[in-house]
Amino acid sequence: MCGIIAYIGDKPATPRLIEGLRRVEYRGYDSAGVAVLGEDGIWLRKSTGRVEELSRLVGEGTKSTVGMAHTRWATHGGVTVQNAHPHLDVTGRIAVVHNGIIENMHELKAKLQAEGTVFRSETDTEILPHLIRHYYEGDPLKAVLRALEDVRGTYGIGVLFADHPDMIIAARNGSPLVIGLGEGETVLGSDPQAIVAHTRRVIYLDDREVAVLTRQGCQVHKLDGRKVAQRQQVLDQDWGLAEKGQFQNFMLKEIYEQPESIRRCLSGRIQIDDGNAKLGGLNMSPRELVAVGGVVNLGCGTSYHAGMVGAMALEHLARVPARAEIASEFRYRHPIVSRESVYFAVSQSGETADTLGAVEEVTLKGGQCMGIVNVVGSTIARNCGQGVYVHSGPEVAVASTKAFTSQMSALMAFTLMLARTRNLSLEQGQQVARALLDIPNRVQEYLDAPGPIDEVVASVIHARYVLFLGRAFSYPVALEGALKLKEVAYVPCEGYPAGEMKHGPIAMLEKGTPVIFLAPTDAHREKAISNMKEVQARGANLIVVHNAGDAEMASIANVSIPIPVVPAYLTPFLTVLPLQLLAYRAGLALGRDIDKPRNLAKSVTVE
Ligand code: F6R
């Protein structure tokens, strides 16, 4: 969702701000704006639509070396230029960019209006510059601290004062901000992508902290004004600048990165000799592992699907009760949190508000929550304290692909670790370890020869309805395939457990309806074949993803997509690949904006 970049340094700010916005474009937005300090005060440009439009509007910009910019994903108020950030106070000398939601907006707005403040937008954000102005007596930090005392809600903000061209103020509560410390320049970003072009030396702001950024660095304060000691860190190497390279867009690039991203997640963690795995970030001894009475994987969307696969693997291999839960539902059903269970918050961004809410619920009820997170230093990773980084590297396309396979990799590593403490012998553990370490090769093998995806594309792009089916380990993949096709191509579809088809969705089938059946060879093969016959009897177009060499499946299917053979519990790594490619190519055929599908945001920081 909304993105922030702010720059104070010795070079012109505008091109750096526009470039920074391009790097956070992937988060999803519908308007953008930039404010820099000029000789006559604040120079402001805003537009709806893409950063490209803003860039045209800004042109050469000004020579100013201080400024900030924002991409907005509409919450309060429509997609208009007035509602785009930055917002100014009545005098036009204070500018604010804001991610998050001011919950007591109406109360504060009424108070300011009673004093004669005229609002120019429908946003909650506009409260902030007016409120800061209200308390401003020449000291920017004091004014911001005082204003934030009145505010309830979440915020990550940047504030510019025309009277103080040598500083930018930033504050955080529930909406992430990271500060980059470069040579003679300091940069503020809503995520590391916005700043890695400048520096890898960073400070992550914590909740209820305010920072004063200058060209020389930054000083962090608590909301009560107390200074906080410096705590810099250096961004990981795999957190490089995301570039498309030879690929047409990020989604395709990220699909093809999977052999490497899975390898990176497993490397150094899976040990063939011991038939075991080591996840240092969990900090769990064998004694603690043996005591684990259950596992709950919490996540949303694709991360929830990875959690489902992980839960199935845990029950299958470690014989530990395990389940996945949709994080956005978790805390609202007043869940029972068991102290014997391990809770995992599975999240690519580490910023998903719903997942964060679930983490808070587990913690509040005395449970132990650990992160399975991609973005290093993200809120979920930091709130959990312990966990596993999946090391996918930056995932830029809104539709998640490589994060899914990396999350499954991390959960498989944990499964192996847990299984070895109870259910698996050394030899069995070694078999699992070998099979797991071979996955990147099998994924590469498939991607090198993906089969007749375009035939499937032709069948789905004008379909009124597409059904994805799978049993057991293929069921979460069916859900994931449908989610991808909806997100990227906007084709109406759903994923279902294959056995449930006859309990309802079969009514949707008519001549030519594409039914995509995930049927790698497993214990459910015969049942899957019966379901396929039922599908074909209704005239549907049966597309089957099956093990290479399974001639019977190939002959039943109207379109056959073979995948390399792996153990049943690892098939999701392979069965998901044709579905990712299908969504991608269907989106392309329909002229969709592949990396930035409509209405979606990469990190969903509101509930
Ligand atoms: C799907 C997708 C979303 C995310 C979901 C959770 O392609 O991108 O469904 O998986 O919003 O996001 P994270 O993993 O960042 O918590």
Residues whose N, C-alpha, C, O or C-beta is under 5 A from the ligand:
A	BS01	F6R	C300 G301 T302 S303 V346 S347 Q348 S349 G350 T352 V398 A399 S400 K602 V604
